[in-house]
Amino acid sequence: MKKILFVDDEESIRLLYKEEFEENGYEVILASNGEAALEKFAQTSPDLIVIDIKMPGMDGLEVLKKIREQSKDVPVILCTAYGEYKQNLETWASDEYVVKSANLESLFNKVEELLAR
């Protein structure tokens, strides 16, 4: 079973991801902030990470940078409600960039695509 670490400061989003992705056969690990994400990354060795960009404290771009310092191999998807970050050069260290939507189809497709590599 593939493990996905979801990093998002909004509890409702984390719970939605957990429910939907577990129903589709994934093991889901949740983190509510950047510090917790880095701890869980080190403890659980996820197969893929989905990170929200706008979070209090350490934002998603900082989390991405710290993860890339530790591993260049784990696929990372930046998932945010803000499309303007796509032009930010710091986002290029991620494997994919998905704009949040009530429909999780785009995120599911990116996850499956990256885990199939």
C-alpha positions in Angstrom: 0.0 0.0 0.0 1.4 3.4 -1.0 1.8 6.0 1.7 0.9 9.6 1.1 1.7 12.5 3.4 -0.8 15.3 3.2 0.3 18.7 4.7 -2.5 21.3 5.1 -3.4 23.6 7.9 -7.2 23.2 7.3 -8.5 20.3 9.3 -11.5 19.8 7.0 -9.2 19.5 3.9 -7.0 17.0 5.8 -10.0 14.9 6.7 -11.4 15.0 3.2 -8.1 13.8 1.8 -7.8 11.0 4.4 -11.3 9.7 3.7 -11.1 9.9 -0.1 -7.6 8.5 -0.5 -8.0 5.7 2.0 -11.2 4.7 0.1 -9.0 4.4 -2.9 -6.4 2.1 -1.2 -3.8 4.5 0.0 -2.3 4.8 3.5 -2.8 8.4 4.5 -0.5 10.3 6.9 -1.6 13.8 8.0 0.3 16.9 9.1 -1.2 20.3 10.1 1.9 22.4 9.6 5.4 22.4 8.2 7.2 21.3 11.4 4.9 18.3 11.8 5.3 17.5 8.1 9.1 17.3 8.4 8.8 15.0 11.5 6.3 12.7 9.8 8.4 12.7 6.6 11.4 11.5 8.6 9.4 8.9 10.6 7.2 7.4 7.9 9.1 7.6 4.6 6.0 8.4 2.5 5.9 7.4 -1.2 4.4 10.8 -2.1 3.8 14.2 -0.4 1.0 16.7 -1.1 1.7 20.1 0.4 -0.5 23.2 0.8 1.5 26.4 0.1 -0.2 29.0 2.4 0.2 27.9 6.0 1.0 29.8 9.2 4.6 29.4 10.4 6.6 27.4 7.9 4.9 27.7 4.5 4.7 24.9 1.9 7.6 26.3 -0.2 9.9 26.1 2.9 8.7 22.5 3.6 9.4 21.6 0.0 12.9 23.1 0.2 13.7 21.1 3.4 12.3 17.9 1.9 14.4 18.4 -1.3 17.5 18.8 0.9 16.8 15.4 2.4 15.4 13.6 -0.7 15.3 14.4 -4.4 13.4 11.2 -5.1 10.1 11.5 -3.3 7.4 13.0 -5.5 5.9 16.2 -4.2 2.7 17.9 -5.3 2.0 21.5 -4.3 -1.7 21.9 -3.9 -3.1 25.3 -3.2 -6.1 27.5 -3.7 -3.9 30.2 -5.1 -3.0 29.9 -8.8 -0.5 32.8 -8.8 2.2 30.7 -7.1 2.6 28.7 -10.3 4.8 31.5 -11.6 7.1 31.4 -8.5 10.4 29.7 -9.4 10.4 28.0 -5.9 7.5 25.8 -7.0 9.6 24.3 -9.8 11.2 22.0 -7.2 7.9 20.2 -6.9 6.8 17.4 -9.4 3.3 18.8 -9.9 1.3 21.9 -9.1 -2.5 21.4 -8.5 -5.0 24.2 -7.8 -7.4 23.0 -5.0 -10.9 22.2 -6.1 -14.0 20.6 -4.6 -13.4 17.9 -7.3 -10.4 15.8 -6.3 -10.1 14.2 -9.7 -7.2 16.3 -10.8 -5.3 15.6 -7.6 -6.1 11.8 -7.8 -4.8 11.8 -11.4 -1.5 13.5 -10.5 -1.0 11.1 -7.5 -1.6 8.0 -9.7 0.6 9.4 -12.4 3.6 10.1 -10.1 3.3 6.9 -8.2 3.3 4.9 -11.5 6.7 6.3 -12.4 
